[in-house]
Amino acid sequence: MIADKIFSDNAGLIMDYQTALANLVGNREWNIDTDAGQITFGGDDDCIVRRIQLIGTYSNSSSTWRWADENEGFRGPSSLVTEIHDIRTRKYLSLVEPLSMNDQMLTGGISGLNQWDLAFLVVAIAQKPAFMCPYDGGQLFVLVCGVNVTGPETIDEFVDRYKKSTRMLVYENQDQALKHYAAVHGYICEDRGETIAIIGEEQEVLLHFCDGFLSE
């Protein structure tokens, strides 16, 4: 499944994007202005403003997902859906089934994707963090632009973000995901049977796997 490969290649990076957004906005209140194409975090004295691109909406009543570029009920500038439309119509991404379907009934769990999985799929491709807010009896997901993304500062933080990805995302080949993430941030991975050692300059951490899945 191509979607699974996108997740396994980018699982740790998705956590980098989401962590960067969380660190930027903290617990500030938010407000989305679709006419202006922006989201505001905080008040007058402590205000952070960023441009947004819409991803899609989830309906609580029908448990269905609708991509933003195919939502006929959306009232706002068409420029807000240019990125998701580009992603969904790229030739190789047209083979990714979740991106090609609209009004999807979401089941969640290991057998299917939930609304956050679909948003994270877009995060991996767009390389921008996602934000969710209540919207018209459901949830609206947007990409937040202009967020400065930094990697983990320590090996412990690296491992924590990786482990978080295995809890928040549904994907196989979690051992390969660890190796992809380690390569991005300059850590060495060493196979030791069903254990992978992540080796830093002054420390190493051992993670255990069973059939490609992290075993905690």
Secondary structure, 3 states (H helix, E strand, C coil): CHHHHHHHHHHHHHHHHHHHHHHHHCCCCEEEECCCCEEEECCCCCCEEEEEEEEEEEECCCCEEEEHHHCCCCCCCHHHHHHHHHHHHCCHHHHCHHHHCCCEECCCCCCCCCHHHHHHHHHHHHCCCEEEEEECCEEEEEEECCCCCCCCCCHHHHHHHHHHHHHHCCCCCHHHHHHHHHHHHCCEEEEECCEEEEECCCCEEEEEEECCEECC
